[in-house]
């Protein structure tokens, strides 16, 4: 894992995660290891730490008099 770049590690984790969805437990364990290493390298990322933005409430279609 030390010789892999961040991009290689992320793409490998993605592929392994897809294999794990089909029941491969070894792929799941390796994907979790790779993702943990990525989090350790990159630290907290805005997309991973921030809650999803709420959509504004829709305005009524009728006009209140």
VEXTITOR-66818 format. One record per residue (C-alpha): residue in three letters; x, y, z; residue number from 1. Coordinates in nm, 4 decimals. Layout:
REM VEXTITOR-66818
<atom><rest>ALA</rest><xx>X</xx><yy>Y</yy><zz>Z</zz><nr>NUM</nr></atom>
...
This chain:
REM VEXTITOR-66818
<atom><rest>UNK</rest><xx>0.0000</xx><yy>0.0000</yy><zz>0.0000</zz><nr>1</nr></atom>
<atom><rest>UNK</rest><xx>0.2910</xx><yy>0.2367</yy><zz>0.0609</zz><nr>2</nr></atom>
<atom><rest>UNK</rest><xx>0.3972</xx><yy>0.2340</yy><zz>-0.3038</zz><nr>3</nr></atom>
<atom><rest>UNK</rest><xx>0.0465</xx><yy>0.3093</yy><zz>-0.4365</zz><nr>4</nr></atom>
<atom><rest>UNK</rest><xx>-0.0617</xx><yy>0.6621</yy><zz>-0.5187</zz><nr>5</nr></atom>
<atom><rest>UNK</rest><xx>-0.3849</xx><yy>0.8023</yy><zz>-0.3790</zz><nr>6</nr></atom>
<atom><rest>UNK</rest><xx>-0.5585</xx><yy>0.7698</yy><zz>-0.7160</zz><nr>7</nr></atom>
<atom><rest>UNK</rest><xx>-0.4518</xx><yy>0.4077</yy><zz>-0.7580</zz><nr>8</nr></atom>
<atom><rest>UNK</rest><xx>-0.5641</xx><yy>0.3270</yy><zz>-0.4078</zz><nr>9</nr></atom>
<atom><rest>UNK</rest><xx>-0.9036</xx><yy>0.4917</yy><zz>-0.4586</zz><nr>10</nr></atom>
<atom><rest>UNK</rest><xx>-0.9652</xx><yy>0.3125</yy><zz>-0.7881</zz><nr>11</nr></atom>
<atom><rest>UNK</rest><xx>-0.8586</xx><yy>-0.0238</yy><zz>-0.6429</zz><nr>12</nr></atom>
<atom><rest>UNK</rest><xx>-1.0888</xx><yy>0.0296</yy><zz>-0.3424</zz><nr>13</nr></atom>
<atom><rest>UNK</rest><xx>-1.3762</xx><yy>0.1123</yy><zz>-0.5776</zz><nr>14</nr></atom>
<atom><rest>UNK</rest><xx>-1.3256</xx><yy>-0.2063</yy><zz>-0.7815</zz><nr>15</nr></atom>
<atom><rest>UNK</rest><xx>-1.2943</xx><yy>-0.4165</yy><zz>-0.4678</zz><nr>16</nr></atom>
<atom><rest>UNK</rest><xx>-1.6081</xx><yy>-0.2602</yy><zz>-0.3221</zz><nr>17</nr></atom>
<atom><rest>UNK</rest><xx>-1.7981</xx><yy>-0.3606</yy><zz>-0.6377</zz><nr>18</nr></atom>
<atom><rest>UNK</rest><xx>-1.6700</xx><yy>-0.7178</yy><zz>-0.6067</zz><nr>19</nr></atom>
<atom><rest>UNK</rest><xx>-1.7739</xx><yy>-0.7189</yy><zz>-0.2414</zz><nr>20</nr></atom>
<atom><rest>UNK</rest><xx>-2.1295</xx><yy>-0.6304</yy><zz>-0.3432</zz><nr>21</nr></atom>
<atom><rest>UNK</rest><xx>-2.1425</xx><yy>-0.9684</yy><zz>-0.5155</zz><nr>22</nr></atom>
<atom><rest>UNK</rest><xx>-2.0428</xx><yy>-1.1564</yy><zz>-0.2002</zz><nr>23</nr></atom>
<atom><rest>UNK</rest><xx>-1.6614</xx><yy>-1.1568</yy><zz>-0.2033</zz><nr>24</nr></atom>
<atom><rest>UNK</rest><xx>-1.5685</xx><yy>-1.1167</yy><zz>0.1650</zz><nr>25</nr></atom>
<atom><rest>UNK</rest><xx>-1.1934</xx><yy>-1.1005</yy><zz>0.0977</zz><nr>26</nr></atom>
<atom><rest>UNK</rest><xx>-1.2542</xx><yy>-0.8077</yy><zz>-0.1385</zz><nr>27</nr></atom>
<atom><rest>UNK</rest><xx>-1.4595</xx><yy>-0.6346</yy><zz>0.1297</zz><nr>28</nr></atom>
<atom><rest>UNK</rest><xx>-1.1821</xx><yy>-0.6630</yy><zz>0.3884</zz><nr>29</nr></atom>
<atom><rest>UNK</rest><xx>-0.9188</xx><yy>-0.5362</yy><zz>0.1466</zz><nr>30</nr></atom>
<atom><rest>UNK</rest><xx>-1.1408</xx><yy>-0.2483</yy><zz>0.0326</zz><nr>31</nr></atom>
<atom><rest>UNK</rest><xx>-1.1930</xx><yy>-0.1439</yy><zz>0.3950</zz><nr>32</nr></atom>
<atom><rest>UNK</rest><xx>-0.8153</xx><yy>-0.1507</yy><zz>0.4533</zz><nr>33</nr></atom>
<atom><rest>UNK</rest><xx>-0.7529</xx><yy>0.0624</yy><zz>0.1454</zz><nr>34</nr></atom>
<atom><rest>UNK</rest><xx>-1.0239</xx><yy>0.3117</yy><zz>0.2416</zz><nr>35</nr></atom>
<atom><rest>UNK</rest><xx>-0.8846</xx><yy>0.3383</yy><zz>0.5949</zz><nr>36</nr></atom>
<atom><rest>UNK</rest><xx>-0.5389</xx><yy>0.4090</yy><zz>0.4539</zz><nr>37</nr></atom>
<atom><rest>UNK</rest><xx>-0.6853</xx><yy>0.6748</yy><zz>0.2232</zz><nr>38</nr></atom>
<atom><rest>UNK</rest><xx>-0.8605</xx><yy>0.8431</yy><zz>0.5155</zz><nr>39</nr></atom>
<atom><rest>UNK</rest><xx>-0.5337</xx><yy>0.8388</yy><zz>0.7104</zz><nr>40</nr></atom>
<atom><rest>UNK</rest><xx>-0.3451</xx><yy>0.9926</yy><zz>0.4174</zz><nr>41</nr></atom>
<atom><rest>UNK</rest><xx>-0.5984</xx><yy>1.2533</yy><zz>0.3153</zz><nr>42</nr></atom>
<atom><rest>UNK</rest><xx>-0.7557</xx><yy>1.3365</yy><zz>0.6492</zz><nr>43</nr></atom>
<atom><rest>UNK</rest><xx>-1.1119</xx><yy>1.4605</yy><zz>0.6703</zz><nr>44</nr></atom>
<atom><rest>UNK</rest><xx>-1.2519</xx><yy>1.5627</yy><zz>0.3339</zz><nr>45</nr></atom>
<atom><rest>UNK</rest><xx>-1.5403</xx><yy>1.8062</yy><zz>0.2889</zz><nr>46</nr></atom>
<atom><rest>UNK</rest><xx>-1.7523</xx><yy>1.5513</yy><zz>0.1049</zz><nr>47</nr></atom>
<atom><rest>UNK</rest><xx>-1.6990</xx><yy>1.2872</yy><zz>0.3733</zz><nr>48</nr></atom>
<atom><rest>UNK</rest><xx>-1.7568</xx><yy>1.5059</yy><zz>0.6766</zz><nr>49</nr></atom>
<atom><rest>UNK</rest><xx>-2.0228</xx><yy>1.7594</yy><zz>0.5892</zz><nr>50</nr></atom>
<atom><rest>UNK</rest><xx>-2.3930</xx><yy>1.6763</yy><zz>0.6109</zz><nr>51</nr></atom>
<atom><rest>UNK</rest><xx>-2.5900</xx><yy>1.6934</yy><zz>0.2911</zz><nr>52</nr></atom>
<atom><rest>UNK</rest><xx>-2.7343</xx><yy>2.0345</yy><zz>0.2141</zz><nr>53</nr></atom>
<atom><rest>UNK</rest><xx>-3.1072</xx><yy>2.0603</yy><zz>0.2578</zz><nr>54</nr></atom>
<atom><rest>UNK</rest><xx>-3.3124</xx><yy>2.1714</yy><zz>-0.0368</zz><nr>55</nr></atom>
<atom><rest>UNK</rest><xx>-3.5147</xx><yy>2.4894</yy><zz>0.0141</zz><nr>56</nr></atom>
<atom><rest>UNK</rest><xx>-3.8781</xx><yy>2.4348</yy><zz>0.0971</zz><nr>57</nr></atom>
<atom><rest>UNK</rest><xx>-4.0959</xx><yy>2.4600</yy><zz>-0.2118</zz><nr>58</nr></atom>
<atom><rest>UNK</rest><xx>-4.3158</xx><yy>2.7639</yy><zz>-0.2356</zz><nr>59</nr></atom>
<atom><rest>UNK</rest><xx>-4.6865</xx><yy>2.7064</yy><zz>-0.2714</zz><nr>60</nr></atom>
<atom><rest>UNK</rest><xx>-4.8103</xx><yy>2.7186</yy><zz>-0.6280</zz><nr>61</nr></atom>
<atom><rest>UNK</rest><xx>-5.1043</xx><yy>2.9354</yy><zz>-0.5308</zz><nr>62</nr></atom>
<atom><rest>UNK</rest><xx>-5.0806</xx><yy>3.2963</yy><zz>-0.4267</zz><nr>63</nr></atom>
<atom><rest>UNK</rest><xx>-5.1994</xx><yy>3.3841</yy><zz>-0.0789</zz><nr>64</nr></atom>
<atom><rest>UNK</rest><xx>-5.4265</xx><yy>3.6890</yy><zz>-0.0791</zz><nr>65</nr></atom>
